[in-house]
């Protein structure tokens, strides 16, 4: 199993934008994908991409809004209130799984099982666990 943490607030994969003559990926998405790659390579820089069927688990720890009351914040930290606002879980997962192509695994089509969670936390981050199941 390979596991690593991406520091900072999770970012959703942005839709491609249309420029004057071409399409491009939004800068925020590119920066986050680079952070994901850097975070992975810090721990696994001399490893080959995983092969076979893979299971991935992503836990997104979302920042608590600054305007939140103390009582509500406590409920968020106890996981009694969960993040049901944007960004969507699937777009955050897409940013991470696309960023790891040709680095952690050859292609994200190898992922045959995924578990994704969103929680509030004082220390926003994404924790990623990749396991070979073949």
C-alpha positions as a LaTeX table, in Angstrom:
\begin{tabular}{lrrr}
\hline
Residue & $x$ (\AA) & $y$ (\AA) & $z$ (\AA) \\
\hline
Unk1 & 0.00 & 0.00 & 0.00 \\
Unk2 & 1.15 & 3.51 & $-0.77$ \\
Unk3 & $-0.12$ & 6.42 & 1.27 \\
Unk4 & 0.62 & 10.12 & 1.32 \\
Unk5 & $-0.84$ & 13.47 & 2.33 \\
Unk6 & $-1.48$ & 16.51 & 0.17 \\
Unk7 & $-1.33$ & 19.60 & 2.42 \\
Unk8 & $-3.77$ & 22.49 & 2.16 \\
Unk9 & $-7.42$ & 22.78 & 1.18 \\
Unk10 & $-8.50$ & 20.19 & $-1.42$ \\
Unk11 & $-9.17$ & 21.58 & $-4.90$ \\
Unk12 & $-11.65$ & 20.29 & $-7.48$ \\
Unk13 & $-10.52$ & 19.61 & $-11.02$ \\
Unk14 & $-11.57$ & 22.58 & $-13.13$ \\
Unk15 & $-13.22$ & 22.15 & $-16.49$ \\
Unk16 & $-11.05$ & 22.86 & $-19.53$ \\
Unk17 & $-11.38$ & 26.48 & $-20.64$ \\
Unk18 & $-11.53$ & 27.75 & $-24.18$ \\
Unk19 & $-8.85$ & 30.24 & $-25.14$ \\
Unk20 & $-8.67$ & 32.17 & $-28.39$ \\
Unk21 & $-7.14$ & 29.29 & $-30.35$ \\
Unk22 & $-6.93$ & 26.39 & $-27.91$ \\
Unk23 & $-8.25$ & 24.88 & $-24.69$ \\
Unk24 & $-6.36$ & 25.05 & $-21.42$ \\
Unk25 & $-6.62$ & 23.75 & $-17.87$ \\
Unk26 & $-7.31$ & 26.42 & $-15.21$ \\
Unk27 & $-4.20$ & 27.52 & $-13.29$ \\
Unk28 & $-5.67$ & 26.55 & $-9.91$ \\
Unk29 & $-6.12$ & 22.96 & $-11.15$ \\
Unk30 & $-2.61$ & 22.80 & $-12.61$ \\
Unk31 & $-1.11$ & 24.10 & $-9.34$ \\
Unk32 & $-3.03$ & 21.57 & $-7.25$ \\
Unk33 & $-2.12$ & 18.66 & $-9.53$ \\
Unk34 & 1.53 & 19.71 & $-9.26$ \\
Unk35 & 1.19 & 19.74 & $-5.45$ \\
Unk36 & $-0.32$ & 16.23 & $-5.54$ \\
Unk37 & 2.58 & 14.98 & $-7.67$ \\
Unk38 & 5.15 & 16.67 & $-5.44$ \\
Unk39 & 3.55 & 15.21 & $-2.30$ \\
Unk40 & 3.56 & 11.71 & $-3.78$ \\
Unk41 & 7.10 & 11.92 & $-5.14$ \\
Unk42 & 8.50 & 13.15 & $-1.82$ \\
Unk43 & 7.72 & 9.72 & $-0.43$ \\
Unk44 & 7.89 & 7.45 & $-3.49$ \\
Unk45 & 10.30 & 9.11 & $-5.94$ \\
Unk46 & 12.30 & 5.95 & $-6.72$ \\
Unk47 & 9.37 & 3.59 & $-7.21$ \\
Unk48 & 7.83 & 2.24 & $-10.37$ \\
Unk49 & 4.18 & 2.96 & $-11.16$ \\
Unk50 & 1.85 & 0.37 & $-9.65$ \\
Unk51 & 0.40 & $-2.25$ & $-12.00$ \\
Unk52 & $-2.77$ & $-4.30$ & $-11.99$ \\
Unk53 & $-6.08$ & $-3.55$ & $-10.34$ \\
Unk54 & $-6.03$ & $-0.79$ & $-7.75$ \\
Unk55 & $-8.18$ & 0.37 & $-4.87$ \\
Unk56 & $-7.92$ & 4.01 & $-3.86$ \\
Unk57 & $-9.18$ & 5.78 & $-0.77$ \\
Unk58 & $-9.22$ & 9.55 & $-0.51$ \\
Unk59 & $-10.11$ & 11.42 & 2.65 \\
Unk60 & $-10.69$ & 15.13 & 2.11 \\
Unk61 & $-10.39$ & 17.29 & 5.21 \\
Unk62 & $-12.16$ & 20.52 & 4.34 \\
Unk63 & $-11.50$ & 23.86 & 6.06 \\
Unk64 & $-14.07$ & 25.09 & 8.54 \\
Unk65 & $-15.56$ & 28.42 & 7.39 \\
Unk66 & $-14.27$ & 31.36 & 9.44 \\
Unk67 & $-17.77$ & 32.60 & 10.23 \\
Unk68 & $-18.76$ & 29.33 & 11.93 \\
Unk69 & $-19.94$ & 29.58 & 15.55 \\
Unk70 & $-17.98$ & 27.74 & 18.27 \\
Unk71 & $-20.86$ & 25.33 & 18.85 \\
Unk72 & $-21.22$ & 24.52 & 15.16 \\
Unk73 & $-17.43$ & 24.20 & 14.79 \\
Unk74 & $-17.36$ & 21.64 & 17.59 \\
Unk75 & $-20.10$ & 19.63 & 15.83 \\
Unk76 & $-18.07$ & 19.77 & 12.61 \\
Unk77 & $-14.96$ & 18.49 & 14.37 \\
Unk78 & $-17.02$ & 15.67 & 15.93 \\
Unk79 & $-18.22$ & 14.76 & 12.40 \\
Unk80 & $-21.84$ & 15.42 & 13.32 \\
Unk81 & $-21.96$ & 18.09 & 10.60 \\
Unk82 & $-20.35$ & 17.05 & 7.32 \\
Unk83 & $-19.32$ & 19.18 & 4.33 \\
Unk84 & $-22.18$ & 19.08 & 1.83 \\
Unk85 & $-21.06$ & 22.18 & $-0.08$ \\
Unk86 & $-18.76$ & 22.56 & $-3.05$ \\
Unk87 & $-16.31$ & 21.33 & $-4.12$ \\
Unk88 & $-17.92$ & 18.06 & $-5.14$ \\
Unk89 & $-16.20$ & 14.86 & $-4.03$ \\
Unk90 & $-15.90$ & 13.50 & $-7.58$ \\
Unk91 & $-14.15$ & 16.59 & $-8.93$ \\
Unk92 & $-11.65$ & 16.57 & $-6.05$ \\
Unk93 & $-11.00$ & 12.85 & $-6.62$ \\
Unk94 & $-10.54$ & 13.49 & $-10.35$ \\
Unk95 & $-7.86$ & 16.10 & $-9.65$ \\
Unk96 & $-5.88$ & 13.63 & $-7.56$ \\
Unk97 & $-6.35$ & 10.54 & $-9.72$ \\
Unk98 & $-5.44$ & 12.45 & $-12.92$ \\
Unk99 & $-2.37$ & 13.98 & $-11.28$ \\
Unk100 & $-1.05$ & 10.51 & $-10.38$ \\
Unk101 & $-1.21$ & 9.13 & $-13.94$ \\
Unk102 & 2.22 & 7.80 & $-15.01$ \\
Unk103 & 3.55 & 8.49 & $-11.51$ \\
Unk104 & 1.75 & 6.29 & $-8.95$ \\
Unk105 & 0.19 & 4.06 & $-11.62$ \\
Unk106 & 0.28 & 3.83 & $-15.39$ \\
Unk107 & $-3.28$ & 5.07 & $-15.84$ \\
Unk108 & $-6.21$ & 5.82 & $-13.57$ \\
Unk109 & $-8.29$ & 3.26 & $-15.49$ \\
Unk110 & $-6.52$ & 0.70 & $-13.26$ \\
Unk111 & $-8.63$ & 1.96 & $-10.34$ \\
Unk112 & $-11.50$ & $-0.49$ & $-9.97$ \\
Unk113 & $-12.57$ & 0.46 & $-6.44$ \\
Unk114 & $-12.68$ & 3.87 & $-4.80$ \\
Unk115 & $-13.73$ & 5.18 & $-1.39$ \\
Unk116 & $-14.05$ & 8.93 & $-0.93$ \\
Unk117 & $-14.81$ & 10.80 & 2.29 \\
Unk118 & $-15.26$ & 14.49 & 3.16 \\
Unk119 & $-14.87$ & 15.82 & 6.70 \\
Unk120 & $-14.25$ & 19.19 & 8.30 \\
Unk121 & $-10.94$ & 19.82 & 10.01 \\
Unk122 & $-8.77$ & 22.61 & 11.42 \\
Unk123 & $-5.91$ & 21.38 & 9.22 \\
Unk124 & $-7.22$ & 21.03 & 5.63 \\
Unk125 & $-5.58$ & 18.33 & 3.55 \\
Unk126 & $-6.18$ & 15.24 & 1.45 \\
Unk127 & $-4.99$ & 11.81 & 2.55 \\
Unk128 & $-4.58$ & 9.24 & $-0.21$ \\
Unk129 & $-4.20$ & 5.46 & 0.09 \\
Unk130 & $-3.54$ & 3.30 & $-2.96$ \\
Unk131 & $-3.59$ & $-0.49$ & $-2.72$ \\
Unk132 & $-2.92$ & $-3.16$ & $-5.29$ \\
Unk133 & $-5.72$ & $-5.73$ & $-5.26$ \\
Unk134 & $-4.54$ & $-8.09$ & $-8.01$ \\
\hline
\end{tabular}
